[in-house]
Amino acid sequence: MMEIKILEPKDAVIYRDIRLDALKSNPEAFSSSYAEEKEYPLENFENRLSFGHFFTFGAFVDDKLSGVVTLIIETKIKTKHRAYIVAMYVNPEMRKSGIGRRLMTEAIQMAKEMKEIKQIYLSVTSSNEPAKNLYKSLGFRTYGIDKNGLRVDGTYYDDELMVLVL
């Protein structure tokens, strides 16, 4: 059975574990690196789960954190109509089980309930077809390419920039 909930500072240890797994196993999918974040104190992860405009959703399967996604709400007056999806990750053994769709659906629903939010943005590695297909199926559309947006171990990756207009 799967349960989706918003992670809190008390979840920092399990959040740190899945975050480091994500950075290690899919370095091309994140702007942060495992080498950087493995050195962060637990307090950094607690803080991420404390920000009032960051909402990190966790998917629990049999009480094990199996996937995460973060919705960031803009706070500046001129951009308060925008939100961002970041740090999407599902454990490899749980992929194709619907966890990613559930996480995204929960994040999108929260944004919709915030009447001021009109657009949700994300970026995805251009070569990540499964993720792009998920996002497209949820209504996201590509509006640009960030050529060579990431460099991992000397290899460049393009980022596809996507938006969902609510």
BALONU-167159 format. One record per residue (C-alpha): x, y, z; residue in one letter; chain. Coordinates in pm, 1 decimal, padded with zeros to 6 digits. Layout:
% BALONU-167159
X  Y  Z  code  unit
X  Y  Z  A  A
...
% end
This chain:
% BALONU-167159
X  Y  Z  code  unit
00000.0  00000.0  00000.0  M  A
00126.9  00347.1  -00093.1  M  A
00086.1  00661.9  00112.9  E  A
00184.6  01012.1  00000.9  I  A
00261.3  01271.2  00266.0  K  A
00449.3  01597.1  00298.4  I  A
00783.1  01538.1  00466.5  L  A
00867.1  01728.0  00784.9  E  A
01199.0  01807.7  00955.3  P  A
01164.4  01489.1  01163.1  K  A
01189.9  01296.6  00830.1  D  A
01533.0  01446.4  00752.0  A  A
01728.0  01120.6  00797.7  V  A
01520.0  00920.6  00550.7  I  A
01500.1  01219.3  00314.7  Y  A
01879.9  01253.4  00322.9  R  A
01916.0  00880.0  00243.5  D  A
01689.3  00889.2  -00062.7  I  A
01836.3  01220.2  -00179.3  R  A
02191.1  01083.7  -00167.3  L  A
02076.9  00765.1  -00346.4  D  A
01924.7  00983.6  -00618.6  A  A
02237.1  01194.6  -00661.2  L  A
02460.4  00886.7  -00672.4  K  A
02250.8  00674.7  -00909.8  S  A
02130.8  00949.3  -01149.4  N  A
02389.6  01230.1  -01136.9  P  A
02277.3  01365.4  -01474.0  E  A
01927.5  01434.9  -01340.4  A  A
02016.8  01687.0  -01068.6  F  A
02209.2  02012.9  -01055.0  S  A
02344.5  01915.1  -00711.3  S  A
02603.3  01641.8  -00676.7  S  A
02652.6  01350.0  -00441.4  Y  A
03003.6  01476.2  -00359.6  A  A
02858.4  01807.1  -00238.6  E  A
02552.9  01687.8  -00050.9  E  A
02710.0  01389.5  00126.7  K  A
02912.6  01645.9  00321.7  E  A
02606.3  01845.0  00431.4  Y  A
02511.2  01816.0  00797.3  P  A
02168.8  01670.4  00875.7  L  A
02057.9  02023.1  00964.0  E  A
02067.7  02117.8  00593.3  N  A
01811.5  01848.4  00515.4  F  A
01599.1  01948.3  00815.5  E  A
01602.5  02306.3  00688.6  N  A
01490.5  02199.9  00339.7  R  A
01189.8  02033.7  00500.4  L  A
01116.4  02344.3  00711.0  S  A
01087.0  02618.5  00448.9  F  A
00730.6  02747.9  00435.8  G  A
00729.9  02770.1  00055.8  H  A
00893.4  02427.3  -00009.5  F  A
00671.8  02117.9  -00000.9  F  A
00851.1  01785.4  -00033.2  T  A
00612.8  01498.6  -00097.1  F  A
00721.8  01150.4  00000.0  G  A
00577.9  00824.8  -00130.9  A  A
00585.7  00551.1  00131.5  F  A
00542.9  00189.0  00029.1  V  A
00519.3  -00046.1  00326.9  D  A
00651.6  00239.0  00545.4  D  A
00964.4  00279.9  00328.7  K  A
01029.3  00613.7  00156.7  L  A
01034.1  00511.3  -00209.8  S  A
01002.5  00840.4  -00396.0  G  A
01007.4  01216.0  -00350.7  V  A
00926.7  01537.6  -00532.4  V  A
00946.2  01899.2  -00417.2  T  A
00709.5  02182.1  -00507.4  L  A
00860.1  02528.0  -00458.2  I  A
00627.9  02827.1  -00449.3  I  A
00769.1  03162.1  -00563.0  E  A
00756.5  03430.6  -00295.6  T  A
00843.0  03747.6  -00488.7  K  A
00553.0  03976.4  -00578.7  I  A
00617.2  03966.7  -00953.8  K  A
00656.1  03587.8  -00970.5  T  A
00404.9  03465.9  -00709.3  K  A
00200.4  03311.9  -00992.7  H  A
00475.8  03053.8  -01047.6  R  A
00578.3  02728.6  -00883.6  A  A
00856.7  02481.1  -00958.5  Y  A
00884.1  02104.5  -00946.7  I  A
01234.2  01992.6  -00844.4  V  A
01418.0  01692.8  -00703.1  A  A
01185.0  01428.2  -00849.3  M  A
01311.4  01077.8  -00778.7  Y  A
01170.3  00726.9  -00745.8  V  A
01381.9  00432.3  -00629.1  N  A
01476.5  00225.0  -00936.8  P  A
01305.2  -00091.8  -00806.8  E  A
00978.1  00102.4  -00766.8  M  A
00971.8  00268.7  -01109.0  R  A
00678.0  00190.1  -01338.5  K  A
00458.8  00134.8  -01030.7  S  A
00273.3  00466.9  -01052.7  G  A
00466.9  00634.5  -00771.4  I  A
00602.8  00912.1  -00993.3  G  A
00256.0  00990.7  -01128.1  R  A
00107.1  00995.8  -00776.7  R  A
00379.7  01226.9  -00648.2  L  A
00339.9  01463.5  -00942.0  M  A
-00039.5  01458.5  -00915.3  T  A
-00022.1  01551.7  -00545.8  E  A
00220.4  01837.7  -00614.8  A  A
00009.7  01969.5  -00903.7  I  A
-00306.1  01947.0  -00693.4  Q  A
-00147.0  02148.6  -00413.1  M  A
-00041.3  02416.6  -00662.7  A  A
-00394.5  02428.7  -00805.8  K  A
-00537.8  02480.1  -00458.5  E  A
-00316.0  02786.4  -00421.0  M  A
-00531.8  03019.9  -00630.4  K  A
-00240.0  03251.3  -00708.0  E  A
-00037.5  02979.5  -00886.6  I  A
-00097.9  02985.2  -01262.5  K  A
00209.0  02800.8  -01395.7  Q  A
00432.4  02516.4  -01280.1  I  A
00782.7  02486.0  -01424.8  Y  A
01033.7  02202.1  -01428.5  L  A
01344.4  02096.9  -01612.3  S  A
01431.1  01743.0  -01711.9  V  A
01737.6  01590.9  -01872.6  T  A
01653.9  01577.8  -02243.7  S  A
01754.9  01212.2  -02272.8  S  A
01526.1  01101.3  -01986.0  N  A
01235.3  00978.3  -02199.7  E  A
01037.5  00805.5  -01919.4  P  A
01029.5  01124.7  -01711.2  A  A
00947.8  01343.4  -02013.3  K  A
00662.3  01108.8  -02107.6  N  A
00522.1  01128.6  -01754.6  L  A
00537.6  01507.0  -01749.8  Y  A
00381.0  01535.3  -02097.2  K  A
00099.2  01300.2  -01993.5  S  A
00025.9  01536.4  -01701.8  L  A
-00002.2  01834.8  -01937.4  G  A
00349.6  01981.1  -01924.5  F  A
00477.2  02128.1  -02251.7  R  A
00833.6  02202.4  -02361.9  T  A
00914.0  02570.5  -02404.0  Y  A
01289.9  02553.9  -02444.4  G  A
01616.1  02364.0  -02425.0  I  A
01904.0  02460.6  -02199.0  D  A
02187.6  02335.5  -02419.8  K  A
02466.3  02176.7  -02213.3  N  A
02277.0  02274.5  -01897.5  G  A
02463.8  02023.1  -01682.7  L  A
02814.8  01883.5  -01690.3  R  A
02877.9  01554.5  -01512.0  V  A
03228.2  01406.3  -01521.0  D  A
03308.5  01596.7  -01838.5  G  A
02988.6  01496.9  -02022.4  T  A
02732.9  01765.3  -02106.8  Y  A
02357.3  01712.6  -02081.9  Y  A
02079.0  01925.6  -02224.0  D  A
01789.4  02021.5  -01999.1  D  A
01439.7  02035.4  -02141.4  E  A
01241.7  02323.2  -01989.6  L  A
00872.8  02245.5  -01938.1  M  A
00568.0  02430.8  -01808.8  V  A
00215.8  02336.5  -01704.0  L  A
-00033.0  02620.8  -01734.3  V  A
-00308.2  02572.5  -01475.4  L  A
% end
